[in-house]
Amino acid sequence: MKKILLKVSLLVGLGLGAFAVGSEAADAATLYRAYNPNTGEHLYTANGNEIPFVVNAGWRAEGNAWEVPAKGTPVYRVFNPNNGGDHHYTLNRNEVTNLTNQGWRDEGIAWQSGGSTPVHRLYNPNAKTGTHHFTTDVNEKNNLVSAGWKYEGVAMYSGGDQGTTNPTNPTKPVEPKLVWTVWLEIDNGNDQSYVIKEGSKIFGSETEATNWIDNYADNLPFGVSASNYGVKQIFK
């Protein structure tokens, strides 16, 4: 059997490079949304020129996402060039710093948050790319939660320039943290109920995770053997 150690697995899949994004002085606009069926990621952008580009690369245009004002609270966009590529969007500069320290690229201010319509943020713990999703549609949010996504709260707000008293400070999303998980594969023909799926066990340290999976692999019942197993660092 082979034991594998993976030091870092980043959170949130694409297949294209980074783009220039808007500035703090951007006009009020409607965000566009596109979907990558190969990675599961949704792209949100106020730049209409991005949509034809990604559609030519195999993405699906999904129309308008939500309305954003010209003035409000900046929404930052970061890009992960690893794992096939991935974008993430947040108002939280600490989250931007955390991700750039892990190799993501800070792409600056994408648009502004402002208005009265909540934009919900969800996290898919089973995905490697496209792990976060943003939507104003409560039905879409509820359907994703039913499918196993974790609801992380209101990430930002949607609205036009009218109504300057509308809230612009959303509830703070849950910040991801690095944890350790384990995984174990069982040889073909053996009892597969002893498989350990990545993310099913969470540990606070590499030592704790390593000790647990080593002990588990060493104590499999007679006739059951592991082909591969290991520990991995992930965002939770």
C-alpha positions, 0 to 999 in steps of 0.5 A: 500500500502507498501512503500519501501526504498532501500539504495544502488543498485550496478552497474554492475550478476554472480553466482560464486565466485571470482577468482585469476587473472593475474599479471602485469608481465603476458605474452601476451595473448588472452582473453577468453569470456563466457556468463551467460544466467541467469544473462546477464554477460560476463566474460573476462579472460586471465586464460583459466582454468576459462572457463571450470569452468564457463561452468560447472556452466551453462555459455556458452563459446563464444571463444576469446574476444581480444588480450592483450600485455605483457606490457601496462597499467594495467586493474583492475578487481573487483567482486561484491559478491551481486546481484548474483555476477558480475565482472567489468574491468577498468583502472581507480583506482578511479573507483576501489576505488569507487566500493570497498567502496560499497562492491566490492572486488579488484581482482588486475590486470587482463591483460594489455591494449595496441595496436591500436584496441579500446575496447568499453565499454557499459552500460545497464541502465535496468539491475541489473547484467551484466550491462557493456559490452566490445567489439572490434566489432563495429557492436556489439557495434552499435547493443547494442546501438540500443537496449538501451545500453549507449555507454561510450567510449573506455575503453582500447586497444587491441593488441599484443607485436608488435608496441610499439608506439601503444596507451595505454592510452584510453579515460576515460570512464564515471564514474558512480555516485550514484543517487536516483530513484523512482518506483511505482506499480499499483494494478491489474485491475487498469490503468497500465499507472500510473506505474512508472518504476525504473530508469525512474525518477532520483533525486539528493537526497533521500529527493527529490525522497521521496517527489516526489513519496509520492506526486505522490502516494497521487494524483493518480486519483479516482479508481487507487491505488498503491500496492507498491512504494518507492525510491532506490539508483542506479548507473547512 
